[in-house]
């Protein structure tokens, strides 16, 4: 019986080895234009079925950030070929789907809570465009509008334009800061792994105290280059991400107060569980540097210790800045590294067949140093350290929402502890 079964399966196995894809289709989209989907599907026609290529297509579609779920399957046809079909779940509701808006609070660690109203169109016109705008009062008084199209022309040529006006009380300097800005950036993909963008921002900034007003008017050129092999951006399980970025401040008043910043980062992601495990362990490691050139104005001093640098530290205030014993938290150059051990506890799934949702938990260790003098001085400094736990929620309209609690250490002593609420991955 076993031998007869083997000879029966042999031609079937042989057929499966050479399945040819004669059709590629997709279904499930009612709002998104077909060409937005088909331009992300790279599996060739009239070629053997390659599950790894189909999986890469699936990740590209999910990484658009407009679908709750994407699946693929191979359907046998009568002519002994297969149809490769991508099944898409998208939220085509207007309120709570394509558009979300209304009164809402906003929070950031520098200025605390703000309250206002705003809204945004996701997948506007079914072409993966995003339009947003809103205002807020409180920690930050803000008004802004923005438009983003990730593929406005050519091969992944993108356009990002924004207009903003905001003012806030500086968290550790004795000023109220008032900013008006216009920003435009144009980007392009070179394949799916190499991405670059270049643009500028026009800034008018006032630092206001009881006795003085400092005005800055800058042209701020900026740009970046990314080499990105991550699988799923919202929760990568493999790949690397290399970033090179710069921004500058060229003074429009003719004074010699120009400044340039070079940012670098390297991140690697590794799956520690088997491929068939839907709740894998993942390790993420990264290192970032910031180098500052030109005029170093104390009003643009950066701080160490918050959700974007070293967690487990509350964002510094006036008392921290004026304390000579805490000078190690402020600088123009910095070097940071992070290790996160993550565990997927709820794999991504379409909630109510409308909203993407997933939960990842983990533990982290952050490390960082900063310097106000030379970049090389950091290598002899004691680091600021943070360690704690993280809960990362995959949700609609934001890539990842992080809820974290950590403890901060310096020179062998616990100095601080903090809860962090942030959007986007730390690494």
VENBELFEN-V450510 format. One record per backbone hydrogen bond with DSSP energy under -0.5 kcal/mol. CO is the residue of the C=O (numbers start at 0). NH is the residue of the N-H. E is the energy in kcal/mol with one decimal. If there is no record, write none. Layout:
CO_NH_E, CO_NH_E
//
This chain:
0_4_-2.6, 1_5_-1.9, 2_6_-2.2, 3_7_-1.7, 4_8_-2.0, 5_9_-1.6, 6_10_-0.6, 7_11_-0.6, 8_12_-2.9, 9_13_-2.1, 10_14_-2.2, 11_15_-2.2, 12_16_-1.2, 13_17_-0.6, 14_17_-1.3, 15_18_-0.8, 18_48_-3.2, 19_21_-0.8, 19_81_-2.6, 20_45_-3.0, 20_46_-0.6, 22_83_-2.9, 24_85_-2.0, 26_87_-2.9, 32_35_-0.9, 32_36_-0.8, 33_36_-0.9, 33_37_-2.7, 34_38_-1.7, 36_39_-1.5, 36_40_-0.5, 37_40_-0.9, 39_41_-0.7, 46_20_-2.7, 48_50_-0.5, 49_53_-2.1, 50_54_-2.2, 51_55_-1.9, 52_56_-2.1, 53_57_-2.0, 54_58_-2.3, 55_59_-2.3, 56_60_-2.2, 57_61_-2.3, 58_62_-2.7, 59_63_-0.5, 60_63_-0.8, 61_64_-1.9, 68_88_-2.6, 70_86_-2.9, 72_74_-0.5, 72_84_-2.8, 73_75_-0.5, 74_82_-2.8, 76_79_-1.5, 80_76_-2.9, 81_21_-2.0, 81_22_-1.2, 81_83_-0.5, 82_74_-2.8, 82_84_-0.7, 83_24_-2.5, 84_72_-2.1, 84_86_-0.6, 85_26_-2.2, 85_87_-0.5, 86_70_-2.3, 87_89_-0.5, 88_67_-2.0, 88_68_-1.4, 89_91_-0.9, 92_97_-3.4, 93_96_-1.1, 93_98_-3.4, 97_121_-3.4, 98_95_-2.8, 98_96_-0.7, 99_119_-2.2, 101_117_-1.6, 103_115_-1.8, 105_113_-2.8, 107_111_-2.5, 111_107_-1.3, 112_138_-2.3, 113_105_-2.7, 114_136_-2.4, 115_103_-2.5, 116_134_-2.8, 117_101_-2.4, 118_132_-2.1, 119_99_-1.8, 119_121_-0.6, 120_130_-1.6, 122_125_-2.3, 123_126_-1.9, 123_128_-0.9, 125_32_-2.8, 127_149_-0.6, 128_122_-0.5, 128_123_-2.7, 129_147_-2.4, 130_120_-3.2, 131_145_-2.5, 132_118_-2.6, 133_143_-2.1, 134_116_-1.8, 135_141_-2.2, 136_114_-3.5, 138_168_-0.6, 139_141_-0.7, 140_166_-1.9, 141_135_-2.0, 142_164_-2.7, 143_133_-2.0, 144_162_-2.5, 145_131_-2.0, 146_160_-2.6, 147_129_-2.6, 148_151_-0.5, 148_158_-2.3, 152_156_-1.7, 153_155_-0.9, 154_188_-0.7, 155_157_-0.6, 155_188_-0.7, 156_151_-2.9, 156_152_-1.1, 157_186_-1.5, 158_148_-2.6, 159_184_-2.5, 160_146_-2.7, 161_182_-2.6, 162_144_-2.3, 163_180_-2.5, 164_142_-2.5, 165_178_-3.3, 166_140_-2.8, 167_169_-0.6, 167_176_-3.4, 170_317_-0.6, 172_174_-1.9, 174_169_-2.5, 175_207_-3.1, 176_167_-2.0, 177_205_-2.7, 178_165_-2.5, 179_203_-2.4, 180_163_-2.3, 181_201_-2.8, 182_161_-2.3, 183_199_-2.3, 184_159_-2.4, 185_197_-2.5, 186_157_-2.0, 187_195_-2.3, 189_193_-1.0, 192_194_-0.6, 192_227_-2.9, 193_189_-3.4, 194_225_-3.3, 195_187_-2.6, 196_223_-2.2, 197_185_-2.7, 198_221_-2.3, 199_183_-2.4, 200_202_-0.6, 200_219_-3.4, 201_181_-1.7, 202_217_-2.3, 203_179_-1.9, 204_215_-3.2, 205_177_-2.4, 205_207_-0.6, 206_213_-2.7, 207_175_-2.8, 211_208_-2.7, 212_214_-0.6, 213_206_-2.8, 215_204_-3.2, 216_251_-3.1, 217_202_-2.5, 217_219_-0.6, 218_220_-0.7, 218_249_-2.7, 219_200_-1.2, 220_247_-2.1, 221_198_-2.7, 222_245_-2.4, 223_196_-2.1, 224_243_-2.4, 225_194_-2.6, 225_227_-0.5, 226_241_-2.7, 230_232_-0.6, 231_234_-1.0, 232_235_-0.5, 237_230_-1.1, 238_268_-2.7, 239_228_-2.8, 240_266_-2.3, 241_226_-2.5, 242_264_-1.9, 243_224_-2.8, 244_262_-3.1, 245_222_-2.0, 246_260_-2.9, 248_250_-0.7, 248_258_-1.8, 249_218_-2.3, 250_253_-0.8, 254_256_-1.9, 257_294_-2.7, 258_248_-3.0, 259_292_-3.3, 260_246_-1.8, 261_290_-2.6, 262_244_-2.6, 263_288_-2.7, 264_242_-2.4, 265_286_-2.1, 266_240_-2.3, 267_284_-2.4, 268_238_-0.9, 269_282_-2.5, 273_276_-1.7, 275_277_-0.7, 279_343_-2.2, 280_271_-2.9, 280_272_-0.8, 281_341_-3.5, 282_269_-2.3, 283_339_-2.9, 284_267_-2.6, 285_337_-2.4, 286_265_-2.4, 287_335_-2.8, 288_263_-2.2, 289_333_-1.8, 290_261_-2.6, 292_259_-2.6, 294_296_-0.8, 296_299_-2.4, 297_300_-1.4, 301_330_-2.2, 305_308_-1.5, 308_310_-0.6, 309_305_-0.6, 309_312_-0.5, 311_407_-0.8, 316_320_-2.2, 317_321_-2.3, 319_322_-0.9, 321_323_-0.7, 322_325_-2.3, 323_326_-1.2, 325_328_-1.7, 326_329_-1.7, 328_303_-2.8, 330_301_-2.1, 332_370_-2.0, 333_289_-2.5, 334_368_-2.2, 335_287_-3.2, 336_366_-2.2, 337_285_-2.2, 338_364_-2.0, 339_283_-2.7, 339_341_-0.6, 340_362_-1.8, 341_281_-2.7, 342_344_-0.6, 342_360_-2.6, 345_358_-2.0, 348_350_-0.8, 348_356_-1.6, 349_352_-1.4, 350_353_-2.1, 350_354_-2.3, 354_350_-4.0, 356_348_-2.4, 357_393_-2.6, 358_344_-2.0, 358_345_-2.2, 359_391_-3.6, 360_342_-3.1, 361_389_-2.4, 362_340_-2.4, 363_387_-1.7, 364_338_-1.9, 365_385_-2.1, 366_336_-2.6, 367_383_-3.5, 368_334_-2.4, 370_331_-2.4, 370_332_-2.3, 373_376_-1.0, 374_377_-1.5, 375_378_-1.2, 376_379_-1.3, 377_380_-1.7, 382_410_-0.6, 383_367_-2.0, 384_408_-3.2, 385_365_-3.5, 386_406_-3.0, 387_363_-2.3, 388_404_-1.9, 389_361_-2.0, 390_392_-0.5, 390_402_-2.6, 391_359_-2.4, 391_393_-0.5, 392_394_-0.6, 392_400_-2.5, 393_357_-1.2, 394_397_-0.7, 397_394_-0.7, 399_401_-0.6, 399_423_-2.9, 400_392_-2.8, 401_421_-2.0, 402_390_-2.4, 403_419_-3.1, 404_388_-2.2, 405_417_-2.2, 406_386_-2.0, 407_414_-2.5, 407_415_-1.4, 408_384_-2.6, 409_412_-1.7, 412_409_-2.6, 412_414_-0.6, 415_407_-3.0, 417_405_-2.3, 419_403_-2.4, 421_401_-3.5
//
